[in-house]
Amino acid sequence: MKQELLTMSNQELRKYLSTHRQDETAFSEALEVLMSRKKDAVKYPAISENNYQELQDIFKSKLNSN
């Protein structure tokens, strides 16, 4: 299944995601392929008590920029 996903365009992947929302495995695989194509995606660290303030600052910054 994942090999088929790799050959799909982003538009086809989005359509696949919308039609397979109830199939957790299929949805996860397709989302993983789609997200791997985003080269400029910002990756945030996992939430923990130590970086809560930093995460809060990131969200505030994003909300204020729009």
All heavy atoms as TSV, in Angstrom:
chain	resi	resn	atom	element	x	y	z
A	1	MET	N	N	0.823	-1.192	0.000
A	1	MET	CA	C	0.000	0.000	0.000
A	1	MET	C	C	0.865	1.253	0.000
A	1	MET	O	O	0.616	2.183	-0.738
A	1	MET	CB	C	-0.920	-0.017	1.216
A	1	MET	CG	C	-1.738	1.251	1.372
A	1	MET	SD	S	-2.802	1.696	-0.010
A	1	MET	CE	C	-4.143	0.599	0.258
A	2	LYS	N	N	1.906	1.286	0.817
A	2	LYS	CA	C	2.701	2.496	0.931
A	2	LYS	C	C	3.398	2.836	-0.390
A	2	LYS	O	O	3.562	4.003	-0.706
A	2	LYS	CB	C	3.735	2.354	2.055
A	2	LYS	CG	C	4.339	3.664	2.452
A	2	LYS	CD	C	5.055	3.563	3.759
A	2	LYS	CE	C	5.533	4.934	4.166
A	2	LYS	NZ	N	6.072	4.952	5.485
A	3	GLN	N	N	3.759	1.818	-1.174
A	3	GLN	CA	C	4.396	2.064	-2.466
A	3	GLN	C	C	3.455	2.841	-3.380
A	3	GLN	O	O	3.879	3.753	-4.081
A	3	GLN	CB	C	4.819	0.738	-3.115
A	3	GLN	CG	C	5.625	0.914	-4.379
A	3	GLN	CD	C	6.965	1.603	-4.113
A	3	GLN	OE1	O	7.525	1.465	-3.051
A	3	GLN	NE2	N	7.433	2.359	-5.085
A	4	GLU	N	N	2.175	2.508	-3.357
A	4	GLU	CA	C	1.190	3.249	-4.156
A	4	GLU	C	C	1.104	4.694	-3.703
A	4	GLU	O	O	0.976	5.602	-4.520
A	4	GLU	CB	C	-0.191	2.611	-4.026
A	4	GLU	CG	C	-0.304	1.251	-4.652
A	4	GLU	CD	C	-1.660	0.637	-4.404
A	4	GLU	OE1	O	-2.637	1.380	-4.201
A	4	GLU	OE2	O	-1.735	-0.594	-4.385
A	5	LEU	N	N	1.193	4.910	-2.412
A	5	LEU	CA	C	1.105	6.266	-1.873
A	5	LEU	C	C	2.276	7.114	-2.347
A	5	LEU	O	O	2.123	8.310	-2.603
A	5	LEU	CB	C	1.074	6.235	-0.344
A	5	LEU	CG	C	-0.116	5.533	0.288
A	5	LEU	CD1	C	0.072	5.436	1.792
A	5	LEU	CD2	C	-1.410	6.233	-0.049
A	6	LEU	N	N	3.423	6.496	-2.475
A	6	LEU	CA	C	4.623	7.228	-2.888
A	6	LEU	C	C	4.522	7.750	-4.314
A	6	LEU	O	O	5.170	8.733	-4.659
A	6	LEU	CB	C	5.863	6.348	-2.738
A	6	LEU	CG	C	6.243	5.968	-1.314
A	6	LEU	CD1	C	7.380	4.951	-1.316
A	6	LEU	CD2	C	6.622	7.185	-0.501
A	7	THR	N	N	3.710	7.106	-5.139
A	7	THR	CA	C	3.574	7.539	-6.528
A	7	THR	C	C	2.453	8.561	-6.725
A	7	THR	O	O	2.333	9.123	-7.803
A	7	THR	CB	C	3.317	6.329	-7.449
A	7	THR	OG1	O	2.103	5.695	-7.060
A	7	THR	CG2	C	4.469	5.339	-7.384
A	8	MET	N	N	1.654	8.788	-5.705
A	8	MET	CA	C	0.531	9.739	-5.811
A	8	MET	C	C	1.038	11.175	-5.733
A	8	MET	O	O	2.019	11.464	-5.057
A	8	MET	CB	C	-0.474	9.523	-4.671
A	8	MET	CG	C	-1.258	8.275	-4.747
A	8	MET	SD	S	-2.437	8.259	-3.361
A	8	MET	CE	C	-3.230	6.700	-3.650
A	9	SER	N	N	0.302	12.066	-6.396
A	9	SER	CA	C	0.588	13.498	-6.265
A	9	SER	C	C	0.058	13.963	-4.906
A	9	SER	O	O	-0.718	13.240	-4.250
A	9	SER	CB	C	-0.088	14.274	-7.387
A	9	SER	OG	O	-1.486	14.242	-7.217
A	10	ASN	N	N	0.443	15.157	-4.500
A	10	ASN	CA	C	-0.057	15.690	-3.231
A	10	ASN	C	C	-1.578	15.826	-3.250
A	10	ASN	O	O	-2.238	15.560	-2.247
A	10	ASN	CB	C	0.587	17.039	-2.924
A	10	ASN	CG	C	2.030	16.891	-2.501
A	10	ASN	OD1	O	2.511	15.788	-2.267
A	10	ASN	ND2	N	2.725	18.008	-2.419
A	11	GLN	N	N	-2.121	16.242	-4.367
A	11	GLN	CA	C	-3.573	16.381	-4.481
A	11	GLN	C	C	-4.252	15.014	-4.320
A	11	GLN	O	O	-5.274	14.894	-3.636
A	11	GLN	CB	C	-3.932	16.993	-5.823
A	11	GLN	CG	C	-5.403	17.296	-5.961
A	11	GLN	CD	C	-5.715	17.991	-7.268
A	11	GLN	OE1	O	-4.862	18.120	-8.134
A	11	GLN	NE2	N	-6.933	18.445	-7.411
A	12	GLU	N	N	-3.673	13.995	-4.937
A	12	GLU	CA	C	-4.235	12.637	-4.813
A	12	GLU	C	C	-4.133	12.150	-3.372
A	12	GLU	O	O	-5.043	11.488	-2.867
A	12	GLU	CB	C	-3.504	11.679	-5.743
A	12	GLU	CG	C	-3.783	11.919	-7.204
A	12	GLU	CD	C	-2.884	11.132	-8.128
A	12	GLU	OE1	O	-1.693	10.907	-7.787
A	12	GLU	OE2	O	-3.362	10.766	-9.220
A	13	LEU	N	N	-3.029	12.482	-2.715
A	13	LEU	CA	C	-2.872	12.080	-1.312
A	13	LEU	C	C	-3.923	12.745	-0.422
A	13	LEU	O	O	-4.479	12.110	0.466
A	13	LEU	CB	C	-1.478	12.429	-0.807
A	13	LEU	CG	C	-0.380	11.426	-1.126
A	13	LEU	CD1	C	0.988	11.995	-0.761
A	13	LEU	CD2	C	-0.608	10.120	-0.396
A	14	ARG	N	N	-4.176	14.020	-0.659
A	14	ARG	CA	C	-5.200	14.721	0.135
A	14	ARG	C	C	-6.573	14.080	-0.064
A	14	ARG	O	O	-7.335	13.911	0.895
A	14	ARG	CB	C	-5.236	16.195	-0.234
A	14	ARG	CG	C	-4.054	16.943	0.307
A	14	ARG	CD	C	-4.193	18.447	0.080
A	14	ARG	NE	N	-2.925	19.071	0.262
A	14	ARG	CZ	C	-2.100	19.424	-0.725
A	14	ARG	NH1	N	-2.462	19.264	-1.980
A	14	ARG	NH2	N	-0.929	19.953	-0.474
A	15	LYS	N	N	-6.884	13.727	-1.298
A	15	LYS	CA	C	-8.163	13.057	-1.577
A	15	LYS	C	C	-8.205	11.696	-0.894
A	15	LYS	O	O	-9.221	11.311	-0.314
A	15	LYS	CB	C	-8.346	12.907	-3.088
A	15	LYS	CG	C	-9.679	12.340	-3.471
A	15	LYS	CD	C	-9.876	12.312	-4.962
A	15	LYS	CE	C	-11.250	11.744	-5.298
A	15	LYS	NZ	N	-11.482	11.706	-6.717
A	16	TYR	N	N	-7.076	10.972	-0.945
A	16	TYR	CA	C	-6.981	9.667	-0.285
A	16	TYR	C	C	-7.218	9.814	1.215
A	16	TYR	O	O	-7.933	9.027	1.825
A	16	TYR	CB	C	-5.599	9.068	-0.566
A	16	TYR	CG	C	-5.380	7.705	0.009
A	16	TYR	CD1	C	-5.714	6.569	-0.710
A	16	TYR	CD2	C	-4.823	7.546	1.271
A	16	TYR	CE1	C	-5.504	5.306	-0.195
A	16	TYR	CE2	C	-4.610	6.288	1.805
A	16	TYR	CZ	C	-4.953	5.174	1.074
A	16	TYR	OH	O	-4.752	3.930	1.598
A	17	LEU	N	N	-6.621	10.849	1.801
A	17	LEU	CA	C	-6.793	11.082	3.239
A	17	LEU	C	C	-8.263	11.327	3.573
A	17	LEU	O	O	-8.769	10.810	4.574
A	17	LEU	CB	C	-5.958	12.282	3.687
A	17	LEU	CG	C	-4.465	12.041	3.810
A	17	LEU	CD1	C	-3.729	13.364	3.994
A	17	LEU	CD2	C	-4.162	11.107	4.963
A	18	SER	N	N	-8.934	12.116	2.747
A	18	SER	CA	C	-10.337	12.419	3.047
A	18	SER	C	C	-11.240	11.196	2.894
A	18	SER	O	O	-12.260	11.099	3.568
A	18	SER	CB	C	-10.825	13.581	2.190
A	18	SER	OG	O	-10.905	13.195	0.845
A	19	THR	N	N	-10.865	10.284	2.019
A	19	THR	CA	C	-11.704	9.094	1.829
A	19	THR	C	C	-11.346	7.947	2.774
A	19	THR	O	O	-12.087	6.972	2.858
A	19	THR	CB	C	-11.631	8.573	0.382
A	19	THR	OG1	O	-10.285	8.276	0.056
A	19	THR	CG2	C	-12.188	9.599	-0.585
A	20	HIS	N	N	-10.196	8.055	3.452
A	20	HIS	CA	C	-9.768	6.985	4.361
A	20	HIS	C	C	-9.623	7.478	5.805
A	20	HIS	O	O	-8.806	6.980	6.570
A	20	HIS	CB	C	-8.434	6.392	3.886
A	20	HIS	CG	C	-8.552	5.614	2.626
A	20	HIS	ND1	N	-8.568	6.193	1.383
A	20	HIS	CD2	C	-8.696	4.276	2.424
A	20	HIS	CE1	C	-8.694	5.261	0.458
A	20	HIS	NE2	N	-8.783	4.087	1.061
A	21	ARG	N	N	-10.433	8.438	6.193
A	21	ARG	CA	C	-10.334	8.986	7.554
A	21	ARG	C	C	-10.606	7.964	8.635
A	21	ARG	O	O	-10.078	8.079	9.739
A	21	ARG	CB	C	-11.355	10.078	7.817
A	21	ARG	CG	C	-11.420	11.112	6.992
A	21	ARG	CD	C	-12.451	12.100	7.384
A	21	ARG	NE	N	-12.899	12.579	6.099
A	21	ARG	CZ	C	-13.722	13.526	5.890
A	21	ARG	NH1	N	-14.261	14.121	6.894
A	21	ARG	NH2	N	-14.033	13.886	4.695
A	22	GLN	N	N	-11.431	6.998	8.360
A	22	GLN	CA	C	-11.802	6.020	9.382
A	22	GLN	C	C	-10.815	4.855	9.471
A	22	GLN	O	O	-10.873	4.075	10.417
A	22	GLN	CB	C	-13.211	5.474	9.099
A	22	GLN	CG	C	-14.271	6.537	9.005
A	22	GLN	CD	C	-14.381	7.378	10.265
A	22	GLN	OE1	O	-14.247	6.864	11.363
A	22	GLN	NE2	N	-14.615	8.669	10.102
A	23	ASP	N	N	-9.936	4.733	8.511
A	23	ASP	CA	C	-8.934	3.654	8.502
A	23	ASP	C	C	-7.624	4.228	9.040
A	23	ASP	O	O	-6.863	4.865	8.325
A	23	ASP	CB	C	-8.743	3.142	7.074
A	23	ASP	CG	C	-7.774	1.969	6.994
A	23	ASP	OD1	O	-7.022	1.734	7.955
A	23	ASP	OD2	O	-7.783	1.304	5.947
A	24	GLU	N	N	-7.389	3.987	10.324
A	24	GLU	CA	C	-6.250	4.618	11.003
A	24	GLU	C	C	-4.914	4.284	10.350
A	24	GLU	O	O	-4.058	5.156	10.181
A	24	GLU	CB	C	-6.230	4.201	12.473
A	24	GLU	CG	C	-5.189	4.937	13.281
A	24	GLU	CD	C	-5.284	4.618	14.751
A	24	GLU	OE1	O	-6.400	4.416	15.257
A	24	GLU	OE2	O	-4.235	4.570	15.392
A	25	THR	N	N	-4.718	3.040	9.939
A	25	THR	CA	C	-3.452	2.627	9.335
A	25	THR	C	C	-3.245	3.310	7.984
A	25	THR	O	O	-2.186	3.892	7.733
A	25	THR	CB	C	-3.411	1.106	9.155
A	25	THR	OG1	O	-3.599	0.484	10.431
A	25	THR	CG2	C	-2.088	0.661	8.578
A	26	ALA	N	N	-4.248	3.262	7.136
A	26	ALA	CA	C	-4.144	3.884	5.812
A	26	ALA	C	C	-3.958	5.387	5.931
A	26	ALA	O	O	-3.146	5.989	5.222
A	26	ALA	CB	C	-5.391	3.562	4.984
A	27	PHE	N	N	-4.715	6.005	6.848
A	27	PHE	CA	C	-4.620	7.451	7.038
A	27	PHE	C	C	-3.232	7.839	7.521
A	27	PHE	O	O	-2.622	8.787	7.010
A	27	PHE	CB	C	-5.680	7.908	8.047
A	27	PHE	CG	C	-5.781	9.400	8.179
A	27	PHE	CD1	C	-6.626	10.112	7.354
A	27	PHE	CD2	C	-5.033	10.078	9.126
A	27	PHE	CE1	C	-6.731	11.495	7.468
A	27	PHE	CE2	C	-5.123	11.454	9.240
A	27	PHE	CZ	C	-5.972	12.165	8.413
A	28	SER	N	N	-2.698	7.095	8.484
A	28	SER	CA	C	-1.370	7.402	9.029
A	28	SER	C	C	-0.286	7.275	7.969
A	28	SER	O	O	0.615	8.121	7.895
A	28	SER	CB	C	-1.050	6.477	10.201
A	28	SER	OG	O	-1.914	6.721	11.262
A	29	GLU	N	N	-0.362	6.226	7.162
A	29	GLU	CA	C	0.643	6.032	6.115
A	29	GLU	C	C	0.599	7.161	5.089
A	29	GLU	O	O	1.641	7.692	4.695
A	29	GLU	CB	C	0.423	4.689	5.419
A	29	GLU	CG	C	0.803	3.496	6.249
A	29	GLU	CD	C	0.518	2.177	5.553
A	29	GLU	OE1	O	-0.100	2.157	4.475
A	29	GLU	OE2	O	0.933	1.148	6.118
A	30	ALA	N	N	-0.600	7.528	4.673
A	30	ALA	CA	C	-0.731	8.594	3.677
A	30	ALA	C	C	-0.281	9.936	4.251
A	30	ALA	O	O	0.402	10.713	3.575
A	30	ALA	CB	C	-2.172	8.684	3.192
A	31	LEU	N	N	-0.630	10.196	5.490
A	31	LEU	CA	C	-0.221	11.449	6.122
A	31	LEU	C	C	1.298	11.510	6.262
A	31	LEU	O	O	1.910	12.563	6.048
A	31	LEU	CB	C	-0.900	11.594	7.487
A	31	LEU	CG	C	-0.644	12.898	8.210
A	31	LEU	CD1	C	-1.145	14.087	7.386
A	31	LEU	CD2	C	-1.329	12.883	9.569
A	32	GLU	N	N	1.899	10.401	6.602
A	32	GLU	CA	C	3.360	10.340	6.725
A	32	GLU	C	C	4.029	10.675	5.389
A	32	GLU	O	O	4.995	11.439	5.345
A	32	GLU	CB	C	3.786	8.953	7.188
A	32	GLU	CG	C	5.275	8.818	7.404
A	32	GLU	CD	C	5.647	7.419	7.859
A	32	GLU	OE1	O	4.901	6.820	8.641
A	32	GLU	OE2	O	6.692	6.933	7.416
A	33	VAL	N	N	3.504	10.134	4.294
A	33	VAL	CA	C	4.064	10.413	2.963
A	33	VAL	C	C	3.890	11.892	2.624
A	33	VAL	O	O	4.826	12.557	2.180
A	33	VAL	CB	C	3.403	9.524	1.882
A	33	VAL	CG1	C	3.822	9.956	0.493
A	33	VAL	CG2	C	3.750	8.064	2.122
A	34	LEU	N	N	2.688	12.408	2.873
A	34	LEU	CA	C	2.419	13.815	2.559
A	34	LEU	C	C	3.311	14.743	3.384
A	34	LEU	O	O	3.891	15.692	2.853
A	34	LEU	CB	C	0.943	14.134	2.803
A	34	LEU	CG	C	0.476	15.518	2.388
A	34	LEU	CD1	C	0.659	15.714	0.877
A	34	LEU	CD2	C	-0.975	15.724	2.766
A	35	MET	N	N	3.442	14.465	4.662
A	35	MET	CA	C	4.261	15.321	5.526
A	35	MET	C	C	5.743	15.222	5.185
A	35	MET	O	O	6.483	16.194	5.337
A	35	MET	CB	C	4.033	14.965	6.997
A	35	MET	CG	C	2.627	15.239	7.474
A	35	MET	SD	S	2.105	16.954	7.282
A	35	MET	CE	C	3.129	17.740	8.481
A	36	SER	N	N	6.193	14.067	4.703
A	36	SER	CA	C	7.611	13.911	4.358
A	36	SER	C	C	7.982	14.764	3.144
A	36	SER	O	O	9.154	15.045	2.925
A	36	SER	CB	C	7.932	12.446	4.087
A	36	SER	OG	O	7.363	12.029	2.862
A	37	ARG	N	N	6.992	15.179	2.373
A	37	ARG	CA	C	7.256	15.999	1.185
A	37	ARG	C	C	7.408	17.472	1.517
A	37	ARG	O	O	7.862	18.243	0.696
A	37	ARG	CB	C	6.129	15.819	0.172
A	37	ARG	CG	C	6.109	14.433	-0.394
A	37	ARG	CD	C	4.997	14.257	-1.358
A	37	ARG	NE	N	4.976	12.895	-1.863
A	37	ARG	CZ	C	4.048	12.431	-2.667
A	37	ARG	NH1	N	3.074	13.213	-3.072
A	37	ARG	NH2	N	4.098	11.176	-3.069
A	38	LYS	N	N	7.022	17.858	2.719
A	38	LYS	CA	C	7.146	19.262	3.103
A	38	LYS	C	C	8.586	19.529	3.508
A	38	LYS	O	O	9.038	19.070	4.540
A	38	LYS	CB	C	6.201	19.597	4.256
A	38	LYS	CG	C	4.755	19.611	3.848
A	38	LYS	CD	C	3.907	20.230	4.908
A	38	LYS	CE	C	4.076	21.682	4.715
A	38	LYS	NZ	N	3.102	22.554	5.217
A	39	LYS	N	N	9.289	20.251	2.678
A	39	LYS	CA	C	10.703	20.524	2.936
A	39	LYS	C	C	10.887	21.672	3.924
A	39	LYS	O	O	11.851	21.723	4.651
A	39	LYS	CB	C	11.394	20.884	1.620
A	39	LYS	CG	C	11.239	19.821	0.557
A	39	LYS	CD	C	12.491	19.069	0.380
A	39	LYS	CE	C	12.389	18.123	-0.779
A	39	LYS	NZ	N	12.015	16.800	-0.445
A	40	ASP	N	N	9.950	22.614	3.940
A	40	ASP	CA	C	10.107	23.779	4.801
A	40	ASP	C	C	9.290	23.692	6.084
A	40	ASP	O	O	9.094	24.699	6.752
A	40	ASP	CB	C	9.730	25.041	4.036
A	40	ASP	CG	C	8.295	24.997	3.529
A	40	ASP	OD1	O	7.708	23.905	3.483
A	40	ASP	OD2	O	7.779	26.060	3.173
A	41	ALA	N	N	8.854	22.486	6.426
A	41	ALA	CA	C	8.055	22.324	7.633
A	41	ALA	C	C	8.892	22.610	8.875
A	41	ALA	O	O	10.052	22.208	8.971
A	41	ALA	CB	C	7.505	20.910	7.710
A	42	VAL	N	N	8.288	23.320	9.799
A	42	VAL	CA	C	8.948	23.609	11.064
A	42	VAL	C	C	8.692	22.435	11.994
A	42	VAL	O	O	7.551	22.004	12.151
A	42	VAL	CB	C	8.381	24.899	11.691
A	42	VAL	CG1	C	9.014	25.148	13.045
A	42	VAL	CG2	C	8.593	26.067	10.754
A	43	LYS	N	N	9.729	21.916	12.566
A	43	LYS	CA	C	9.583	20.796	13.488
A	43	LYS	C	C	9.763	21.306	14.909
A	43	LYS	O	O	10.767	21.917	15.227
A	43	LYS	CB	C	10.590	19.705	13.180
A	43	LYS	CG	C	10.356	19.108	11.816
A	43	LYS	CD	C	11.248	17.959	11.538
A	43	LYS	CE	C	10.890	17.440	10.148
A	43	LYS	NZ	N	11.613	16.287	9.771
A	44	TYR	N	N	8.765	21.052	15.734
A	44	TYR	CA	C	8.792	21.495	17.123
A	44	TYR	C	C	9.128	20.312	18.019
A	44	TYR	O	O	8.757	19.177	17.739
A	44	TYR	CB	C	7.433	22.066	17.516
A	44	TYR	CG	C	7.077	23.302	16.740
A	44	TYR	CD1	C	6.151	23.258	15.710
A	44	TYR	CD2	C	7.700	24.510	17.020
A	44	TYR	CE1	C	5.831	24.386	14.986
A	44	TYR	CE2	C	7.394	25.640	16.304
A	44	TYR	CZ	C	6.459	25.582	15.288
A	44	TYR	OH	O	6.156	26.693	14.574
A	45	PRO	N	N	9.781	20.567	19.125
A	45	PRO	CA	C	10.109	19.485	20.046
A	45	PRO	C	C	8.842	18.986	20.752
A	45	PRO	O	O	7.820	19.675	20.772
A	45	PRO	CB	C	11.059	20.146	21.045
A	45	PRO	CG	C	10.721	21.586	20.977
A	45	PRO	CD	C	10.271	21.857	19.566
A	46	ALA	N	N	8.927	17.799	21.303
A	46	ALA	CA	C	7.802	17.245	22.054
A	46	ALA	C	C	7.517	18.136	23.260
A	46	ALA	O	O	8.426	18.759	23.820
A	46	ALA	CB	C	8.125	15.831	22.502
A	47	ILE	N	N	6.242	18.189	23.632
A	47	ILE	CA	C	5.839	19.035	24.761
A	47	ILE	C	C	6.301	18.405	26.068
A	47	ILE	O	O	6.115	17.226	26.303
A	47	ILE	CB	C	4.314	19.197	24.791
A	47	ILE	CG1	C	3.848	19.855	23.508
A	47	ILE	CG2	C	3.880	19.976	26.013
A	47	ILE	CD1	C	2.350	19.878	23.357
A	48	SER	N	N	6.900	19.193	26.903
A	48	SER	CA	C	7.273	18.743	28.242
A	48	SER	C	C	7.152	19.937	29.175
A	48	SER	O	O	6.964	21.075	28.747
A	48	SER	CB	C	8.698	18.205	28.268
A	48	SER	OG	O	9.611	19.262	28.133
A	49	GLU	N	N	7.239	19.684	30.423
A	49	GLU	CA	C	7.146	20.765	31.410
A	49	GLU	C	C	8.287	21.761	31.226
A	49	GLU	O	O	8.121	22.942	31.438
A	49	GLU	CB	C	7.189	20.187	32.828
A	49	GLU	CG	C	5.956	19.424	33.206
A	49	GLU	CD	C	4.730	20.316	33.322
A	49	GLU	OE1	O	4.865	21.458	33.776
A	49	GLU	OE2	O	3.641	19.858	32.924
A	50	ASN	N	N	9.434	21.285	30.811
A	50	ASN	CA	C	10.608	22.143	30.687
A	50	ASN	C	C	10.483	23.155	29.564
A	50	ASN	O	O	10.990	24.261	29.666
A	50	ASN	CB	C	11.861	21.309	30.472
A	50	ASN	CG	C	12.174	20.438	31.653
A	50	ASN	OD1	O	11.766	20.737	32.773
A	50	ASN	ND2	N	12.894	19.358	31.419
A	51	ASN	N	N	9.831	22.782	28.470
A	51	ASN	CA	C	9.765	23.713	27.356
A	51	ASN	C	C	8.367	24.295	27.162
A	51	ASN	O	O	8.058	24.820	26.107
A	51	ASN	CB	C	10.275	23.076	26.075
A	51	ASN	CG	C	9.464	21.876	25.659
A	51	ASN	OD1	O	8.422	21.606	26.227
A	51	ASN	ND2	N	9.939	21.176	24.657
A	52	TYR	N	N	7.519	24.212	28.170
A	52	TYR	CA	C	6.164	24.737	28.074
A	52	TYR	C	C	6.176	26.223	27.745
A	52	TYR	O	O	5.439	26.678	26.864
A	52	TYR	CB	C	5.400	24.480	29.372
A	52	TYR	CG	C	3.997	25.034	29.340
A	52	TYR	CD1	C	2.996	24.376	28.633
A	52	TYR	CD2	C	3.688	26.225	29.981
A	52	TYR	CE1	C	1.727	24.889	28.572
A	52	TYR	CE2	C	2.420	26.746	29.923
A	52	TYR	CZ	C	1.437	26.073	29.225
A	52	TYR	OH	O	0.178	26.592	29.169
A	53	GLN	N	N	7.002	26.986	28.427
A	53	GLN	CA	C	7.057	28.427	28.188
A	53	GLN	C	C	7.533	28.725	26.778
A	53	GLN	O	O	6.984	29.602	26.102
A	53	GLN	CB	C	7.987	29.112	29.204
A	53	GLN	CG	C	8.020	30.619	29.055
A	53	GLN	CD	C	6.648	31.259	29.284
A	53	GLN	OE1	O	5.936	30.885	30.213
A	53	GLN	NE2	N	6.274	32.190	28.429
A	54	GLU	N	N	8.515	27.967	26.307
A	54	GLU	CA	C	9.015	28.169	24.945
A	54	GLU	C	C	7.916	27.876	23.923
A	54	GLU	O	O	7.735	28.627	22.959
A	54	GLU	CB	C	10.216	27.258	24.693
A	54	GLU	CG	C	10.825	27.433	23.331
A	54	GLU	CD	C	12.006	26.497	23.104
A	54	GLU	OE1	O	12.479	25.876	24.071
A	54	GLU	OE2	O	12.427	26.389	21.950
A	55	LEU	N	N	7.177	26.802	24.136
A	55	LEU	CA	C	6.078	26.447	23.235
A	55	LEU	C	C	4.988	27.517	23.246
A	55	LEU	O	O	4.460	27.904	22.197
A	55	LEU	CB	C	5.506	25.090	23.630
A	55	LEU	CG	C	4.498	24.477	22.691
A	55	LEU	CD1	C	5.110	24.232	21.326
A	55	LEU	CD2	C	3.990	23.173	23.262
A	56	GLN	N	N	4.680	28.006	24.420
A	56	GLN	CA	C	3.679	29.071	24.550
A	56	GLN	C	C	4.137	30.306	23.771
A	56	GLN	O	O	3.337	30.937	23.073
A	56	GLN	CB	C	3.479	29.401	26.018
A	56	GLN	CG	C	2.332	30.332	26.273
A	56	GLN	CD	C	2.110	30.554	27.756
A	56	GLN	OE1	O	3.031	30.467	28.560
A	56	GLN	NE2	N	0.888	30.825	28.122
A	57	ASP	N	N	5.406	30.640	23.838
A	57	ASP	CA	C	5.937	31.788	23.097
A	57	ASP	C	C	5.841	31.562	21.587
A	57	ASP	O	O	5.541	32.497	20.834
A	57	ASP	CB	C	7.393	32.044	23.496
A	57	ASP	CG	C	7.521	32.524	24.927
A	57	ASP	OD1	O	6.510	32.981	25.501
A	57	ASP	OD2	O	8.644	32.437	25.468
A	58	ILE	N	N	6.087	30.332	21.125
A	58	ILE	CA	C	5.989	30.013	19.700
A	58	ILE	C	C	4.556	30.213	19.213
A	58	ILE	O	O	4.317	30.829	18.185
A	58	ILE	CB	C	6.464	28.563	19.421
A	58	ILE	CG1	C	7.975	28.454	19.635
A	58	ILE	CG2	C	6.084	28.133	18.005
A	58	ILE	CD1	C	8.496	27.032	19.629
A	59	PHE	N	N	3.588	29.702	19.980
A	59	PHE	CA	C	2.187	29.855	19.581
A	59	PHE	C	C	1.774	31.323	19.570
A	59	PHE	O	O	1.096	31.779	18.658
A	59	PHE	CB	C	1.264	29.052	20.502
A	59	PHE	CG	C	1.235	27.584	20.199
A	59	PHE	CD1	C	1.503	26.662	21.182
A	59	PHE	CD2	C	0.939	27.120	18.935
A	59	PHE	CE1	C	1.474	25.310	20.918
A	59	PHE	CE2	C	0.904	25.764	18.653
A	59	PHE	CZ	C	1.182	24.858	19.646
A	60	LYS	N	N	2.180	32.063	20.570
A	60	LYS	CA	C	1.836	33.490	20.613
A	60	LYS	C	C	2.423	34.205	19.414
A	60	LYS	O	O	1.771	35.046	18.797
A	60	LYS	CB	C	2.356	34.126	21.907
A	60	LYS	CG	C	1.516	33.816	23.100
A	60	LYS	CD	C	2.067	34.492	24.337
A	60	LYS	CE	C	1.224	34.167	25.546
A	60	LYS	NZ	N	1.803	34.735	26.782
A	61	SER	N	N	3.653	33.878	19.077
A	61	SER	CA	C	4.309	34.494	17.934
A	61	SER	C	C	3.565	34.189	16.641
A	61	SER	O	O	3.349	35.067	15.806
A	61	SER	CB	C	5.749	33.993	17.852
A	61	SER	OG	O	6.333	34.405	16.665
A	62	LYS	N	N	3.168	32.918	16.463
A	62	LYS	CA	C	2.433	32.522	15.258
A	62	LYS	C	C	1.071	33.202	15.197
A	62	LYS	O	O	0.641	33.652	14.137
A	62	LYS	CB	C	2.241	30.999	15.212
A	62	LYS	CG	C	3.489	30.245	14.893
A	62	LYS	CD	C	3.853	30.464	13.453
A	62	LYS	CE	C	5.041	29.638	13.074
A	62	LYS	NZ	N	5.467	29.905	11.711
A	63	LEU	N	N	0.382	33.281	16.332
A	63	LEU	CA	C	-0.937	33.905	16.358
A	63	LEU	C	C	-0.850	35.398	16.062
A	63	LEU	O	O	-1.713	35.961	15.401
A	63	LEU	CB	C	-1.611	33.674	17.708
A	63	LEU	CG	C	-2.063	32.248	17.968
A	63	LEU	CD1	C	-2.526	32.093	19.412
A	63	LEU	CD2	C	-3.178	31.857	17.019
A	64	ASN	N	N	0.186	36.031	16.529
A	64	ASN	CA	C	0.342	37.468	16.314
A	64	ASN	C	C	0.825	37.798	14.910
A	64	ASN	O	O	0.662	38.920	14.454
A	64	ASN	CB	C	1.307	38.054	17.336
A	64	ASN	CG	C	0.701	38.051	18.722
A	64	ASN	OD1	O	-0.508	38.110	18.882
A	64	ASN	ND2	N	1.548	37.958	19.733
A	65	SER	N	N	1.420	36.817	14.206
A	65	SER	CA	C	1.935	37.085	12.866
A	65	SER	C	C	0.842	37.037	11.808
A	65	SER	O	O	1.036	37.495	10.705
A	65	SER	CB	C	3.041	36.097	12.506
A	65	SER	OG	O	2.514	34.795	12.361
A	66	ASN	N	N	-0.315	36.456	12.119
A	66	ASN	CA	C	-1.404	36.350	11.129
A	66	ASN	C	C	-2.426	37.423	11.277
A	66	ASN	O	O	-2.691	38.170	11.932
A	66	ASN	CB	C	-2.095	34.999	11.220
A	66	ASN	CG	C	-1.182	33.894	10.781
A	66	ASN	OD1	O	-0.351	34.096	9.910
A	66	ASN	ND2	N	-1.312	32.751	11.399
